[in-house]
Amino acid sequence: MASEEILHKTLRNADGKPFAKYKGITNFFTTEAFELLVDEVQNDRAGHSRMRVRVPMWRAGFPEDTWSTPVRKVALADLIARRFWESARTYARSPIPKTDGGIVYIPRPGQEILERGSITVTEHYVEASFTADLPSSGGKVNALAAEELIFGRIGRIVAESLMYRAYKPAKLYNHIHTADNAEFIRSMLPEMGLVAFVAAGSVLPRRDDDLAPMTDAVPFDCDGCMKVTMAVPHGDPIVGLGIKSGFTVIAGCSRAGKSVLLDAIMAGVHNHIPGDGREYVVTVSDAAYIMSEAGRPADAVDVSSFLPGEENTKVESPSVPSPMSELVAVSEAVEMGSRLILIDEEYSNPCIIRRGFLAEDDELVPISELGRSMGKEGVSVIMVTGDRSAAELADRVFRMDGYNVSVASVETKPSDRVYTRPNARYPVSKNIVFEKGRKEVSTSAQGVRTVEIGEYKVNVPVSGLFDTAQTRAVADAIVVAKDLMDGSRSMSEVCRMAVDAVMAYDPENGGSMHRARPRPMDLAAVLNRHPQMLCIQKR
């Protein structure tokens, strides 16, 4: 640990010298306002240096009740990340004048309250991990500009984001209490026999950029007989639609909001920030959205429940046809522990929704015929469809009109179909080519729901990835999973261990500043869609 005086001296001694002299500040410095940890200095002016700023908790001043539980700690860190990003955009968005450095960067948070690697909150300190571009002039060290970066720009960012006094207490506690309430509702769902809760007054339609609710949108509501009350820890009880476990059909005319509601239910696997409109749309954390993905690969996936009359019910193909792709996705999700399957007829094959006309002898069993049995096995289904035959097989039918849900009276029919959970699979990575160019193992996030492994891009439109930082964590977790996938561990074990590993705090190995915690099942969704993925089933 070095003093602020040594940092100034080191910079001034390097002033005007080749850029490589910046390497001398790779150290842990204590300044008057904060501690600066320079983990890695960029090699040249085109790179980015990895840094951390740490403020002791006694100085940061955040009250203990803002970080006393895991949920509050995640929410506080999430809010600090948002303020840090906003301050960096205000003070360090562009280079320092007459230099080519001075930009400070952390990933921009989305609408979800997530565990983010960029901010660490402990009982002893608050720490932010970020990249900073060290300034130079003509490729030479510029000591004055470097001091302006550290003590000016970074100092102002720290003052506005890592100090409790910079926040309005009402806004800070609202953020934390919103997450606290949502997590409480999620914890109550199983006890109340529910798989999802949609608060009355929620604003579900999204703006095009998905960063805010649509202006002048109609708030959600439901009939009084459908409402349940959640006595949350903070504020008044929250009233809304409670969707029970089992098989639920949502019907209604076009443009009634059915698909928007289903999208919101899927987004409800994560908590959302105040003002998002979906703060209290809360879903069991392992829900899975299923849609047709014609041509996707699959390996050793057990679909025996959907093909009971077939001898071979293990799907192994580099290109799966449209109907089978959905059944494969259902089995993969249940294999990863999903308790809720979401299906929208707009994105599904008709024969998955219901049995076709004059197709009584078809061996493929529609999900609607298995819905009740799936519910008894702990796998609920919410299906958006206007098909009467599917609705007659459901446990309950909702009618949606103008973002208002009511109970529909439908004569039910029996189904003797029996659902059995799929066999677990054990992945093996030896067939996957991870190389790209000179890199032996190359993985990267190419979009919110696209990951590149080697030279192959895997698109996962059904995943619960809503933030690019989550996708980056998935890409990094694949590197860890590569060595875990030796056939001795199930897909569930591999993905859980890999996600935990990349989210572990490890500044010595690059840290996790570009990551936000994904669900293990979303990592599995990427691996399952790689054409070279090999899986085995153990007898």
Steps between C-alpha positions, in 0.01 A plus 500: 500500500640837392409857590344771287837679505669199339232491229562867416876444500477192278288685244727805493811288462336333199381827345600533135647152488375204288149375579640178650618702802138506618563141614660651810160587647388136519449509875258558788491870592333671795381852425322748721156420354525134391727204438610439141595154380663496157473134402625519142644785294428507128791426267443802279264791453252280309439271799310527826637482854318301768450687824301487820405770748419397854343708773492368859141452614550736796581773249246399233234519768237263362275394792514135595135444408583578136729198466409271791348221287613344168203653315567850636872469433431415133249786475737754656788391275266520200402858588864600553586352158229715340625815671862416415405454134308829494788689665757345266284608207486853642866549593701245302317425180759656271880541508667766708567801269824476301547133597370166377390360836287568803188292425357299791268209425276241665218310324171684483238332723163415348158487666577195710643504853784250466810387681762701311872435507579870463400583859588318822336584832628346824468598863852644475499693171331595173700436186453580131685318220536681170728571208674832446702618201825651625565827316801564281621770267679381189532154649681638808388499864305813593530523878275805547224341296539172691462689828190669360362156408563349844442789737263702283279277292513181706488705821175667391350167391586348838350796687172469309460122505688333786396740775166474678480878538473533120163321494155611591406248772146465366626397154763266641260323734232483230743307278594261780145456627371430149746212465422384854126494430538322166723233651254455786217446251714247311569312822124487572396361160555128582333536840193655335491245219593763240755517220462870419357822639405810299424806710196706409615827348811351339592656165596212272552639145861602437665782313696390191832510686348303792647753746166636619126429485305626201356847546123517560473120521192349665583364849440133568203385706290191565162407642465522876438126537845431350694734724733396778665725757868501583586650840847619402766610753500864386196713429137406452394150394519442125194364320507326166442191289636180645552229238466160658720203424366258240388560142376853424374624163486873420253577220346811349479703182805627316681805642351431843843480666534122534851474357611811689379340823690179424817702425461682833456170684826375345678824594370447853772240566711807592420795726453840335586857590239749627322666208541204268128423515563132573647542850247257641461261210668210676555149367666186630868545421531200265223575249579412138357654182452251218470579130560334165868493402500299180847374412652519848717205607429258785685208653364213711190694612230283656157583349331169594197674654418661166557186290372215720441264209844536343790266563767769475409807708852639533550794263846518341518722197706794368177651367176445690169574323268770630258299719770283649715806584236611750468161663878479528506845662235396754699190598823701525332759723345237730837325514642825640228520765244726334165516683325713239477471121373802302359448148352750255316359198633790291850350521406133520412220262123426500552130574675593826195698614233244412438186300426575136171431320479137385830428679373281784760235419794741507768363736610850604315608815424875520602682815136588567419129545785466750448832679307370799734206550801732474349715774469198727869431437591855610532651151233763439403627156368842399385495138377794293257354247157550353459131426187362663622140520810610693291718734269208577798302631628777729457529876384858452442747216553877516351746257703811435359820356677836509748383767216387723476131590181320588402137555361320196244226547602204285370146518800283582583165346705221654844390383661171594845597375778453755812713512831369632805710561784459246819314580799711603781545250873520560679738261838436339691790342765309305325550163458877533751715313583794725781640285482824308804648330793478738285445808462141614183583692290790374154590629326837487161668528384616158166634620262466791399151386787400272824337611794415276686178584809464284373612160142384552228740612227356723174694513266436793179701445321322787755565775455709812788726401397866509833676558816473290698461823308176560594378153865583565482292816353211297783530246759490778318216677531289184878513541461358851241246386738373232708320762200395709326328210676163518193278527514468878267790582144572393419805290343659807812446712734629229304819442451579868870453576611703196274796579609505865865489391484799263303710747745432782700808599844457341675828414830320452355318199332788322214549744136479397422867428349424158271231639156477659369173639310286248286199583676164457214391273584782258858376477355156431279648228811624319688172535197299387483697176860444396513247212812331641354448847519136607285363783458153646223344705600264776291192561 
